[in-house]
């Protein structure tokens, strides 16, 4: 069983990776490892966003929501 990806945690991990890589203190090998990990997390974040977008689309269709409606429209 795999744990559900935590989007917010993923963003924090990406931020940490970026800060480490921008420090300029990593070896080339360590930089590559962090880059690979960053790409993996980025893909997970992208998948989570795509899934959320699809869920919103399905829910919106079920409610006959139109993108042209504003919050004040009935």
C-alpha positions as CSV (number, residue, x, y, z in Angstrom):
1,X,0.0,0.0,0.0
2,X,1.4,3.4,-0.9
3,X,0.7,6.5,1.1
4,X,-1.3,9.3,-0.4
5,X,0.9,12.1,-1.7
6,X,0.8,15.2,0.5
7,X,0.9,18.2,-1.8
8,X,1.8,20.8,0.8
9,X,4.6,18.6,2.1
10,X,5.8,18.2,-1.4
11,X,6.0,21.9,-1.9
12,X,8.0,22.3,1.3
13,X,10.4,19.6,0.1
14,X,10.8,21.3,-3.2
15,X,11.6,24.6,-1.4
16,X,14.2,22.8,0.7
17,X,15.8,21.3,-2.3
18,X,15.9,24.6,-4.2
19,X,17.5,26.3,-1.2
20,X,20.2,23.6,-0.8
21,X,21.0,23.7,-4.5
22,X,21.1,27.5,-4.6
23,X,23.6,27.5,-1.7
24,X,26.4,26.4,-4.0
25,X,27.8,24.1,-1.4
26,X,26.8,20.8,-2.9
27,X,29.0,18.5,-4.9
28,X,28.0,17.7,-8.5
29,X,26.9,14.3,-7.4
30,X,24.8,15.7,-4.5
31,X,23.3,18.3,-6.9
32,X,22.3,15.6,-9.3
33,X,20.6,13.6,-6.5
34,X,18.7,16.6,-5.3
35,X,17.7,17.5,-8.9
36,X,16.4,13.9,-9.4
37,X,14.4,14.1,-6.2
38,X,13.1,17.5,-7.1
39,X,11.9,16.2,-10.5
40,X,10.2,13.3,-8.8
41,X,8.4,15.6,-6.3
42,X,7.5,18.0,-9.1
43,X,5.8,15.2,-11.0
44,X,3.9,14.2,-7.9
45,X,2.7,17.8,-7.4
46,X,1.7,18.1,-11.0
47,X,-0.3,14.8,-10.8
48,X,-2.0,15.9,-7.7
49,X,-3.0,19.3,-9.3
50,X,-4.3,17.5,-12.4
51,X,-6.3,15.1,-10.3
52,X,-7.8,18.0,-8.3
53,X,-8.6,19.8,-11.5
54,X,-10.4,16.8,-12.9
55,X,-12.4,16.3,-9.7
56,X,-13.5,20.0,-9.8
57,X,-14.5,19.6,-13.4
58,X,-16.6,16.6,-12.6
59,X,-18.2,18.3,-9.6
60,X,-18.9,21.4,-11.6
61,X,-20.5,19.5,-14.4
62,X,-22.8,17.8,-11.9
63,X,-23.9,21.2,-10.6
64,X,-24.4,22.6,-14.1
65,X,-21.7,25.2,-13.3
66,X,-20.7,27.5,-16.1
67,X,-17.4,29.3,-16.2
68,X,-19.2,32.4,-17.3
69,X,-21.2,32.6,-14.0
70,X,-19.9,35.0,-11.4
71,X,-20.3,34.5,-7.7
72,X,-23.2,36.9,-7.6
73,X,-25.2,35.1,-10.3
74,X,-28.1,32.8,-9.3
